[in-house]
Amino acid sequence: MAERAYAYIRDEIVTTRIQPGSPVDEERLMAELGVGRTPVREALKRLAQERLVTVFPRRGTFAADIHIDDDLWLTEVRVPMEGIAAQLAARRATAQQREKLARLSDEITKEIESGADLKRLVLFDAKIHRCVFNAAQNPFLADTLTMYLNLSIRIWFHRLDRLPDLAPHVLDQREVIQAILDRDGERAHAVALDHLNGCSHSIRTGF
């Protein structure tokens, strides 16, 4: 129950259905989830640790603000760590994980050719990143990168009207996946860095 509450509230915040700086309505969340106050409070504690909400004594809980430098700071930590994750995934991914990555690679072109909107592309790109994180077979790395990715997604959703065309950057993911499938750790590391740096540069230009 607590895990379901956490996932639901996290998604509400990451996709900015709860806008940055807005109060978190615990009563509404309890009603929508059909749970009591305890699971919601436990979820909010986790989200505070992940910098998605801010708790103010006697004022309540608010979706964390987004600052102009957040994307730059997140990129500074995500780039080296995602390079490591891709490199490890090339060495450690299980057969099942490789099959999933191959399917995602096939779906990339379909998503773009279907005219997927920016929201869908952002979430699809994030799905690929998470698959790579898990394939690295390092839970500490996966958990940390997932937290940073959620913070990045939130910034992008907040600025959807200013985002550039993400299709070329999502297409880049095919190179990352292919390097992992080829078990080429060095190349996976390099193309993962190129993908993230290129995507972040385009997004910051739009900001």
Secondary structure as GFF3:
##gff-version 3
##sequence-region A 1 207
A	DSSP	alpha_helix	2	14	.	.	.	ID=ss1
A	DSSP	alpha_helix	26	33	.	.	.	ID=ss2
A	DSSP	alpha_helix	37	49	.	.	.	ID=ss3
A	DSSP	beta_strand	53	56	.	.	.	ID=ss4
A	DSSP	beta_strand	60	63	.	.	.	ID=ss5
A	DSSP	alpha_helix	70	92	.	.	.	ID=ss6
A	DSSP	alpha_helix	95	113	.	.	.	ID=ss7
A	DSSP	alpha_helix	118	135	.	.	.	ID=ss8
A	DSSP	alpha_helix	139	158	.	.	.	ID=ss9
A	DSSP	three_ten_helix	160	162	.	.	.	ID=ss10
A	DSSP	alpha_helix	167	181	.	.	.	ID=ss11
A	DSSP	alpha_helix	185	206	.	.	.	ID=ss12
###
